[in-house]
Amino acid sequence: MDKLESYRNIIRKILGSYLNITYANANIRNRAAFDLESDQYLIISEGWDNKKHLHSCLIHIEIIHNKVWIQCDNTENGIANELVEAGIPKEDIVLGFHEPNVRKYTGFAVA
């Protein structure tokens, strides 16, 4: 299996685990939105907290020029280390939610 296909499988597997999260104080469920053609992988949280409708992006990852870009990470522990533990090297992960001039200090790829 080539590197990108391996990355895609790792991303789908890890993000899939976020679909079964239960929230104690609100009726929210997570949904996967994967676009395999453009390598976009999202987990969207949607539901109700009493009378307030909630809809937000929990995780957004995309593959750009053979790098895994984390564009949004609203998880408690951060998704980047899970990706590393699953086999994606830090030098192939970009924390896209950080300003470009800050990325060199993260220990991950700059772009």
CORVEN-V557399 format. One record per residue. RES is the residue in one letter. SS is DSSP state (hx for helix, st for strand, lp for the rest). PSI is psi as a letter, one per 40 degrees, with the letter a starting at -180 (999 if undefined). D_CENTER is the distance of its C-alpha to the mean C-alpha in Angstrom with 2 decimals. Layout:
res: [RES:RES]
ss: [SS:SS]
psi: [PSI:PSI]
d_center: [D_CENTER:D_CENTER]
This chain:
res: [M:D:K:L:E:S:Y:R:N:I:I:R:K:I:L:G:S:Y:L:N:I:T:Y:A:N:A:N:I:R:N:R:A:A:F:D:L:E:S:D:Q:Y:L:I:I:S:E:G:W:D:N:K:K:H:L:H:S:C:L:I:H:I:E:I:I:H:N:K:V:W:I:Q:C:D:N:T:E:N:G:I:A:N:E:L:V:E:A:G:I:P:K:E:D:I:V:L:G:F:H:E:P:N:V:R:K:Y:T:G:F:A:V:A]
ss: [lp:lp:hx:hx:hx:hx:hx:hx:hx:hx:hx:hx:hx:hx:hx:hx:hx:hx:hx:hx:lp:lp:lp:lp:lp:lp:st:st:st:st:st:st:st:st:st:lp:lp:lp:lp:st:st:st:st:st:st:st:st:st:st:lp:lp:st:st:st:st:st:st:st:st:st:st:st:st:st:lp:lp:st:st:st:st:st:st:st:lp:lp:lp:lp:lp:lp:hx:hx:hx:hx:hx:hx:lp:lp:lp:lp:hx:hx:hx:st:st:st:lp:lp:lp:lp:lp:lp:lp:hx:hx:hx:lp:lp:lp:st:lp:lp]
psi: [h:i:d:d:d:d:d:d:d:d:d:d:d:d:d:d:e:e:d:e:h:i:h:d:e:i:g:i:i:i:i:h:g:h:h:d:d:e:f:h:h:i:h:h:h:i:a:h:g:b:e:h:h:h:h:i:h:d:h:h:i:i:h:h:f:e:i:h:h:h:d:h:g:f:i:d:e:h:d:d:d:d:d:d:d:e:e:h:i:d:e:e:h:h:g:e:e:i:i:d:e:d:d:e:e:e:e:a:i:d:999]
d_center: [21.92:20.86:18.08:15.83:16.44:15.63:12.22:11.62:12.98:11.00:7.58:9.44:11.09:8.55:6.68:10.37:11.34:9.81:12.25:15.20:14.74:17.97:18.68:22.16:23.26:22.01:21.88:18.20:16.25:12.70:12.59:10.65:11.17:10.96:13.25:14.37:16.93:14.89:11.80:9.53:6.88:6.50:7.32:10.40:12.70:16.33:19.68:22.58:23.58:27.33:28.23:25.16:22.61:18.98:16.30:13.07:9.46:7.56:3.90:4.41:4.34:8.04:10.80:13.69:16.91:15.77:13.10:9.33:8.38:5.61:7.31:6.47:5.86:8.63:8.73:12.12:11.75:8.64:6.01:7.88:10.96:9.87:9.07:12.44:14.21:13.39:15.00:13.04:15.27:14.48:16.48:14.07:10.96:11.25:10.13:10.73:11.00:14.03:17.31:18.38:21.31:19.36:16.97:19.94:20.20:16.74:17.55:14.84:15.63:17.06:16.45]
